[in-house]
Amino acid sequence: MRPKKPEKLREAPKAIGEDNVSTDPLQLNSIDYRLNGHHGRQGNGSAIQSTPGGNLSVASSTQSLTALIPDESSGSGLDTSSDEPVVKQLNRSNTTKDYEHLKFTFVQAVALNTLNMFGTGPFITLPLLVSASDPKGPQALIGYSIAGLISMFDSTVWGELGSLMPYSGATYIYLREAYGRETWGRFMSFMFIWQFLLSGPLEIASGFIAMAQYMGYIFEMNFWQTSLLGCLFCLISVGILHGDINAVSKWTVGLWLVTIGAIVSTLVSGFAYFDPNNLKSPPDAFSNIGTLIVSLGTAARIGLYDFSGYQDVCMIGDEVKDAKRNIPRSCVITCVVVTVVYLAVYLAVLGYLPWDGPEGFVQLMEEQDNTGNYIMSIFYERMVNRGFAIFFTLVVIVTIFGSCFSLLLGYAQIPYASARDGCFFQWFGHEHQTKKGLADHALLTLGVVSAMCCFIDLADLINSMLIPRLMLLYITRGMSM
C-alpha cells in the first residue's frame, strides 16, 4: 500500500555546518507528520523523503530526514508497531540538545528560578525600599505589593511564551516571532540583545557587589576593596559554571537548599520577636496623594528588581526536560510562592528591627554608613550575638552567590541563541566541545563585563538596569501578547 501524501511536510532546520537543510530554527513548529501504516525508516537504512512534486520517495542518504524523524534508538522515534496513523509534532531550534537525561528537571527549574529571585532580594534592598518613599517609612510596602501582583501576572506571560517556544534565548525569540521575524521582529530582537549586553551584566554585578558589601560586616573595607572582592566572586562563579549542564544543575539544587534555610530561619526568628509598632508609618505618609503615588511608584520599581527571576528557566529552554510542561509550571509557581515569601520576610525583619530613630537602619543609610548594606547581619547581631551574625552573613553571601550563579547561567544563553540563529556575532554561538550545554564564549563575555561593572555604586547599578529593562522587556513583551 502506498502511503498517503503528507498533509504538511517541510524540511527540518539544519545542524550547524550542514548545507542541505533549512536554517530556520522555528520552521517546524506545530507540524503534523502523518503516516498511515508505513514505517518511517526502511530496513536497509534508507529514509522516506518528500520530492518537489509532493510524493514520497525512498532515499539511501542518511541526511534526508535525520533532523525531521528522530532516531528510534533515542526513544523518541516514530512508533511503527501499529497500522494506526502516527501524529508527530516536532519543535526544534538551532540550540536544541539531544542529551535528555542530563537536562534540568522540574525541581531543578524551580530551584534556578528561586535562586534568581531571592538572592538579590530582601537581604539587600530592604533599606533602599523603606528609604525610597517620601516620607520614609514602611508604607513603601504598598508599592512593593503592587509590584508583586504585577509580577504574578507577568509570570503567566512568561509561562505561555515559554510553552509555545521552549527554546534557549527567551525574550530574543519571543520578540522576533511576535513582531514578525522578517519585519519589526528583527529590529525588536536586535534592540533587546544590545540593551541586554548592558543591563544583564549590571544586574549580575549588583549581586556580586552585595556579596562584597556583606563581607564588610566581617572585615572593614573601602570602595575599591569591595569592588575587587566583587570581581573575585564573579570570576569564581564563571569558573563553576564552566562545566557541563549536569554538574551545574547539581550546584543549583545545593545553593537552593541553602537559600531555603536562610528564608526559614529569618521568618521564624523575625515573627518570634515581632513588634507591630515597628510597622507604623509617619503621620503625614498619606497626606499628599501626588507624593504618595510617586513614592509608591519608586517602591514598585525596587519590587520589580527584587521579583525578577521567575523567568530564568525560559532562557535555557533547550536545557529543560519536558520544557512545554515544566517551563510554565516553574515560572508561575515560583513567582507566586516567592512573592508571598518576600513580603513575609520583609514583615519579619521590619517587625523586629526598627527602621526609624537613631538606631534605625534608615538613619544608617542617610549617614552613608556601610552598616546599612548588611541589614541581615545587624538583624541577627541584635537578636542573638555577633558570632551568630557572622555565621548568617556567610549564609546570606552563599544565597546571593546562588542568585548571581543562576543569572549567569541563564543570561549566557541569550547571545548564544541569537548567534546560533545567525542574528548576532558568530563568536557568541560557540559551544564547548566536551562539556555539554556550555556556551563558553557567551559566558566568558558576560562574566568579564559583569566583573567590570562591579566598580559602579550599587544604587546606580539598580537604577541604570531598570530603565532599559522596563522599556524593552516588560512593555514590549506585554504588547506582543
N, C-alpha and C positions, 0 to 999 in steps of 0.2 A: 504493500500500500504506500503510495506517495504521500509524504507529509503535506499538510495544508500550508498554504502560504502564510508566513507570519503576519500578524496584524500590523506590527510596528517594529522594525529592526534597523538599528543604526550601528555604526562602527563604535567600538569601545575606545576610550581615551588611551593613548599610547603611554607606555612607560618611558621614563627619561632615556633618551638615546635611540629610540625606535622611530623610524621614519615612515612606516607603513600604516600608521593608525592616527586618528584624530587626537589633538592635544586638549580638547575641551574637557575640563575637569568635572563639569556638572552635566555633560551631554546625556548621560544615561539615567537621569532622574526619572523615576516612575515609568520605566519601560516594562511593558508586559511582553514576555517572551513565551510563546505558547507552542508546544509541540504535541501533536496527537499521536500517541503510540509509537514514537520514533526516538531512538537513542540519540543523545547529544554527541556521543563520540563512537567511532567505529572501532572494531577490534584491532585493526591494523594501525591505529594511532592517528588516522585522518580525522578531520573535523568537518562539520556542516557549516557551510558558508553561503551568504547570500550573493547572488550575482546582480549586475546592474539591471537586469530585467525583473528582479524581484523573486526569482525562483531559488530553490535551494540546490546547492551542488556540494560534492564531496571534494575536499582539498587535502592533499597529503601534507601540506606545510603545517607545522605546529604553531605558526604565528597567526593563523587565521582568526581563531576566536578564543585564544587563551585568556584574554582580558574580559571577554564577554561572558564565557561559560567557565566558572571556577573549576579547578581540577577536583575530581571526585575524591582523590586521596586526602584532600584537606578537610573533608567533611562538609563542604559547602557546595558540592556539585549538584547537577540535576538528578532527580530521582527517576531512574529508568526502570524500576521494578514493576511499574503498573502501566496499563494502557490508558489510564485516565489522563486528561490534559494536565500539563505541568505549567504552572504560572510562576515565573521567577522575576522578582523586582530587584534591579541592580542599582546601586548607588556607589560611584567611585569618584575619587579625585586624584590629582597628581601627588597627593601626600598619603594616599591610602596605604595601610600597613597590613601585612598578612600574618603577623605573629599574635594571633588572638589570645593565646594563653598567657601572654606577658602584659596584656593591656590592663588599664585601670578598671576595677570593679566598681559597683555602685557605692560601697562603703568607702573605697579609696577616693572616689569622685567627691563624695560629701566631705571627706577629710581635707581634700585640696581646697574646696570652696570655703570651708570653715576656717582653715589657716589663713587664707587670704583676707577674709572678713575681719577676724577677731584680732589678729596680731597687731595691726596698726590702728586699733580702735580705742576703746575707753581707757586702756592702760596708758595712752599717750595724750588723747585730746580732751579729757575732762576739764583741765584748767583752761584750755583755749575756748571750750564751749561756754562755760559759765562767764568768762571774761568778755565774750563776744557780744552779749546783749547790752542794751542801754536803757536803764541802769543794769549793772552787772547783777546776776542772781540766777537761781535755779529755774526761773520761768523760761529760760532758754530750752528747757526740756520739751516745751510745747513744739517749738520749731523742729527740734530733734525728732520728736514723734511723727511729725508730718513727713519728714524725710524718710522715716522708716516705712510709713504707709506707701509713699511713692515707690520706694524700692521693692515692696512686695508686689505691686502691680507690674513693675518693670521686670521682675524675675519671671513672670508668666510670658512676657515678650521674649526674653532670652530663651526660655524653655521651648517655646513654639518654634522659634527660628533654629535652635539647636537640634530639634527633632526633624525639621524639614531638610536642613542642610548640615548633617553631622560630620563636618569636616574641620580640620585644623585651619585656623585663620579667623574664625568668628566674625567680628564686625566687618573685616575686609570682604569676606564672602557675602555677607548679608547685604551690605550697601551696594555691591556690584550687581547682585542679582535683582534687588528690589527696584533700583532706579534704571535698570537696563544695562546689560554688560557691554553693549556697543555704543551707548549714548552717555547719559548722565551717570550711570553706574561706574564707569571707568574714572570719571572725574571725582566722584564722591569717595571711592576707594583709594584713589591716589592722594586726595587731601587727608584722608584718615591715616594712611601709612606715614606721611611726613609729619603730621602733628603727633602721631604716636611715638616717633623716634625722639620727640622732646618730652611729651607728657609721661610716657611709660617709664623712662629712667628717673624722672623726677619723683614719681610715685614710689618706685623701688628704693631710691636713695633716702626718701623720708623715713622708711623703716629702719635702714641701717644707721641713720643719724640718731633716731630714737634709741636704738640699742646702745650706741656710744654714750648718749646722754644719761641713760640709766646707769652705766658704769661709773658715771661721775658721782653717784652716791657712795661708791666704794673708794674710788680714787679721785682726788681733785684734779681736774684737767681744764685747760684753756680751750679756746675755739679750735685752734689748729690741731691740738692733740685729739680733740673729739672727732674732728673731720678725718684725720688719719686713721683713727680706730674704726670709724665707719667704713672707710675704704678697705681696711683689712677684713672686716666682716663680709663685705661684698665679694672679695676675692675668694674667701673660704666657701661661700655659697656657690659660686661659679664652679669651684673645684669639686664640690659634692655632686652638683648637677651634671658634671662631665662623666656620666656613667649611663648604662642602658636603662630603659624605662622600668624594668622590673626592680632594680635597686632603688631608683628614685621613688617608686610607689611605696616601697617599704619605709623609706625615710619619711615620706609624707604621713603615713599612719603613726609612726613613732612620735613625730612632732605634734600631731593632732592629739595624742593622748596626754602629752604634757600640757597642751592648751586647755583641754577639758579639766585637768586637775587644777590649773590656775583659776579657771572660772568658778568651779565648785567651791574652792577654798575662799575666794572673795565673797561669793554670795552668802555662805554660811557665816563667815566672820562679820560681814557688814550688818546683816539682819539680826545677828545675835546681840549687837550693841546699838541697835537702831534708835535714833533720836529724831522724831518728826519735826522738832523745832529747827533743825538744820535745813529743812526744805522751805522755810518761809522766804517769800520774795520781798524785796524792798517795797515800802508803802506806795511809791509812785511808779511801780512797774507797769501798771495798766492804765495810767492816767492819760497818756498821749497815744492815740491809736496809730498815727502815722509812724512814730518812732517804734512802737511795738511791732508793727508789720515789718519794718526794716530789720529790727533785731531778730525776729523770728526767721526771716529770710537768711540772715547771716548764720544763725544756728543751724538751719536746714542745710546750708552749704557744707558745714562741717559734718553734719549727719550723712550726707551723700558720700563724702570721703570715707567715713567710717564704714558704712554699709556696703560699699563697693567691694566686690569679690565673689559674690554668689554666682557670677557668670564665668569664673576662671576655667571651669571644665569645658566650656564651649570653645575655648581657644585651642584645646588639644583633642578635638573631636575624633580624629583618626586614631588616638591612643586609648579610646574608651571601649570597653566591651558593651555590646548591645546598645550602641550610642543613641539610637532613636528612642529608647525607653529610659535609659539611665541619665541622659543629659537633662531632660525636662524635670524629672523627679528630683535630681540632686540640686538643681537651681532653685526650684520653688521651696522645697523642704528646708534647705539650708537657709534661705533668706528669711522665711517666716520664723523658724526656731531661733536663729541667731539674733534677729531683730528684737524679739521678746527678751532674750538673754541680755542683750546690750542694755536695754532700758532697766532691767533688773540690777545689773552691775552698777550702773550709774546711780540708781536709787540706794543701793547698798553702801557705796562709797560716800555719797553725799549725806546719807543718814547717820554716818559715824564721824566723818571728817568735816569740821566746819569750813565753810567757804568764805565767810566774812570775818572781819575783825583782824587784829594784829597777828593772830595765829592761823588765820585762814589762808588757803592756798592761793586765793585771788590776790591777796596782798603780796605774796611771794612773787607772783607773776608781774605785778606792777613795779616791784623793786628790781626786776630783771635778775632775780636770784635763781641760780640753777636748780634750787630745790623744787621749783615748780615743774621741772622737766621729768621728775621721777615721783609722780604722785602716789603710786602704789607702795613705794619704799617708805614714804612718810606715813602712809596708812598703817602699815604693819609695825613700824617703829613705835608709833603712839599706842597701838593696840597691844603689842607684845613686848619686843625689845629690839635693839639694833641688830643683834645676831640673827634673829629670825628674819628681820627686814632684809639683811644682806642675802640670805638664802632665797627669799622670794624675789629679790631683784634679779638673781640669776635665772629663776624660773621665768620671769617676765621677758628677760633677754632671749631665752630659748623660744618663747612664744612668738615674739616679734620676728626672730630669725625664721621661724616656720612660715610666717606671712610673706617675708621677702623671698624665701625659697620658692613658695608656690607662685608668686608673681613672676619671678624669672623663668620658671618652668613654662608657664602659660604664655607669657609675652614673647618668648623667643620663637614661638610657633607662628606668630603673625607675619613678620618679614620673611620667615622661611616659607610659609604657604604662598605668599604673594610672589616670591621669587620662583618657586616651582611652577607657578601658574603663568610665568612669563611676563608679569606686570611689575617686577621690581628687579634690582640688580641680582644677577645670577649667583653672585658670590654668597648671598644670604641663603640660597637654596641648597647649600652643601649639607650632606648628612654624613656622620661618622661611618667609616667603612665597617667597623666591627661592633660598635656599641649601638644597639637597636634604639631607634626613636630619638637619637641625639642630633639636634640641629646645631652643630658645634659652632659654625661661623656666626649665626644669628645670636646664639647665647653669649659668645665671646664679645660681640659688639655691644650688646645691651649691658653686659657686665662692666665693660670698660667705661662706657658713657655714664652708667649709674655711679661708678666709683668717683668719677669727676664731679658729679652733681652733689656728692657728699660735702663739698666745700661751700654749699649755699645754706643760709639760715632755714630752719625747719618751717617756720611760719610762711616764709617767702616761697618755699617749695610747694606747700599745700595750695597756696593761692595761685601760683603760676600753673599748677597742674589742672586745677578745677575749671578754669576759664575755657581752654580749648576742649577739655573733656566734655563739658556741658554743651558746647556749641556743635561739636562734630560727632558726639557719641550718643548721648541721650536724645537730643532733639531730632537729629536726622534719622536715627533708627526708629524712633516713635512715629515720625511722619511716614516712613516707608511701610510700616504696618498698616 
